[in-house]
Amino acid sequence: MPVAALAFFLAFGDLEEGPQRWCAYRTSAEMKKAAGSGETTGQWAEMRWQGMVVSRLLYATESEDSYVEDTYALDPAGRVVTLARHGHYINDPFWTTTYRSDARGKLILTPESAAERKKRATSGREDYFLDWAKYDSLPSMPFAGLLARQNGAIVVRYGCAKVSR
């Protein structure tokens, strides 16, 4: 059985204005070294795949006062089926919400997560990070310019690419 491939992605630029470029790395150590040498946005991702199937996609965003890790489950066509968002506002405990794709492919909170969000809102806990960008497919990810499909497989173009707006 073939071994799954692994890549790491790091955004450079300003978090509020959005990244100006994304870079792809073969190892976590390469990405961490790059993060220490430039102005990053606080956004990074890790993707594990085999052939055309992504088995793990973790997308993290960090701001001055919040941290979020999104774990995406994708179908074989690269569409997001579920998204688990695990995060917190500074000094608040971490919590996880789950989104599922509806018939049109739009990510919506599950009823359980919507109820928890309402409960947390009435208790005064911050949850604005739940409104941060969510992506409905692999091609919609901001680092998608570093990905290609060739000969029945996902291929990563290691290096950097400007983000097109």
N, C-alpha and C positions, 0 to 999 in steps of 0.2 A: 504494500500500500504506500503510495507517495506521501512524503512528508508535507505538512501544511506550511505555507509561506507566511512570513511575518514582516510587517513594515510599521514604521513609526512616522508620524507627521507632526510638524510644529509650525505654528503661525507666527509671522513677524509683522509688526506694525503697531497700531493703536487699537485697544479693545473697543473703545467707544466708536471710533470711525470704521472699525473692521480691519481685518488683516490686509496688508498690501501684497504679501506673498506667503506661500506655504512651501515647506521643504519636506522631502521624504528621506528617511534614513533606514538603514538595514538593521540597526541595533538600538536598543534603549540607551546604551552608553554614548553612541554618536549623537543622539538627540539631546541628551542631557548636557553634553559638552557644548553643543550649539546653543542651547538655551542660556548657558552661562556667558556666551560671547556676544550676544546681540539683544536688541530690543524686541522681546516677544510680547504677544498679546495676552498670554495666559491661556491659550487654547492649544491643545494637542490631541492626537488620536493614535490609537493602536488598532491595527487590522490584521487578522489572521484569516487566511483563505486557502482553498485547495481547488485548482481549476477555476471554475466560474462561481463557486459557492463560498460566500463569506461566512465563516463559522463564528467569528467574534469581531465586533466593532465597538470599541470603547472611545468615546469622545468626551474630553474634559474641558471645562471652562472655569477659570478662576478670576475673580475681580478683587478689589480691595476688601470687600466685606462678604463675599459669598464664594462658595465652591460647589461645582456640580459635576458629576460623572454620569454620562448617558451610555447605557448599554443597549445597542440596537440588535434586534433579531431580524434578519432579512430572508426573503424567499429566494429561490434559485435565480429569479429574474432581477434581483437586486432591489426589490421593493421592501420597505420596512413593514414588518408584520406587528411587532411590538417594540416599545421603547420603555425601559425602566430608567427613570431619572432619580438619582440618589444625590442629595445635596443638603446644604444648610446655609443660613445666614449666620454671620459671626456670632458666637456665643449661644446660638440655638442648637439643639440636637439635630443630627442628620435624620432625614426621613426619605422614604422612597415612594414615588408615585409611578403609576403604570399607565401608558397610553397604548391604545390599540388602533389599528388602521380600520377605517370604516369602508363601506362599499366603494367610495370614490377615492380611497387612498389617503384621506386626511386623518391625521393622528388626533384622537380624542381621548380625554381622561376616562378611565374605567369608572363605573359608578362608585366603587369603593374608594378610589383615589379622589374623586370629586367630593365625596362626603368628608373625607379626611381634610381636604383643602378647606372646605367650608368651616369645619370644626377648628382648624388652626387659625383661620382668619378671625373668628370670633374671640379667640384667646389672645389676639394681638401679635401672633408670630408672623414674621416676614416670609412671604412666599413668592416675591416678584421673580425670583430666578426660574420659577416654573414657566414663565412667559418668554424665557430666552429662546433663541432659535432652535427649532426641531426640524429634522430633515426626513422627507418621506421616501427617499430612495438613495442608493449609492451614487448615482449621477448628480444628485442635488447637493451632496456634501461639498463644502468649500474647497476641499483638496482634490476634488474629482479631476482637475486638470492634470494631475500627476498619475492618473490611472488610464489604462487602455485595455481593450479586449482584443486579444490576438490568438488565433488558432485554438479557440475554445478555452481560453484561460484569461484571468485578470493579470495584467502586467503593470508593475509600478515603475514609473520613470523617476529614478532616484536623482536628487538634486532639488532645485527650487523652481517655482513658477509664479509669475504674477497672478493675482486674482483679478479676473475680469468682472466688471460691475455692470 
